[in-house]
Amino acid sequence: MGKEDLTKDDVASLLDAVEKQLNEKDDSYLHAMLALDRVFTMPGAQNLLDASSRAKARELWDKIKSRGVHLSDPPIIFG
């Protein structure tokens, strides 16, 4: 992801790619967490995360936490 503007579809595609990576590799949680953090902190993130994307992001975040990674829940998806 560069500095270009992302759309809701781009974010949904990114979340799908993160989910696929987490399902295929046990050691991909760090990369997944970094990708999610990038989405959560980008300008306009609130507007890019619709209800479906928020739900998927919460599911992925919880999956990362279930692997033993100690994370604080980001308000953008848990608030």
N, C-alpha and C positions, 0 to 999 in steps of 0.2 A: 504494500500500500504506500503510495506516495502522498503528495500534498493535494492531489486531485480531489474534487468533491465526490463523495460516494452517495449512492442512492439507497433507498430502502431495500431494493432488490440486491444491490451489491452486499449490503450487510447480511441479508438472509443467505446469500451464497457463501459468504465468509463463515457464517455460523455452521452451515452444512459441511463445509470443508473441515472446520475444527472438530465437529462431531465425528466425521469419518476418520480423521487422524486419531482421535482419542479411542475409537473403537478398534482400530487396526494395530496400534502400537502402545504398549504399556508405558514407555518412557517419554511419551509426547506431551505429558501434562504441563511441563514448563513452557513449551512453545504455545500450547493452547491458551494458557493463562496470559501470556504476553499478547497474543492476538486479541483476546477478549478485552484486556486492559486498554489496548490501543483503540478499540471501538468505543469503550466507555469514556475515554478522555478526549476524543476528537471533537472539534467544534461542531455543534448541532447534533450531538449524539442523542439527546432527548427526542428530537424530531425523527431520527432515523430508526429508532427502536419502537416498532409497533407492538401490539400485545403479543402476537405470535413470536416475534423475535425476542422479546423480553422473556417469555416463557422458556424458549429454547436456551437463551443465555443463562437463565437461572439453573436449568437442568445441567448444562455443561459445567457451570461453576460448582454446583453441588457434586458432580462427578469428580472434578479435580480435587475438591476437599475430601471426598471419600477415599482418595488414594493417599491420604495422610499429609497433604499440604495444608499448613495452617494459614488460612486467609480470612480477612475481614470481608463481610458481605458488602458489595458496593451498593450504595443507595439508589443508583440509577436503575438497577433491576430488582432490588429488594425493598425499596422505599415506597 
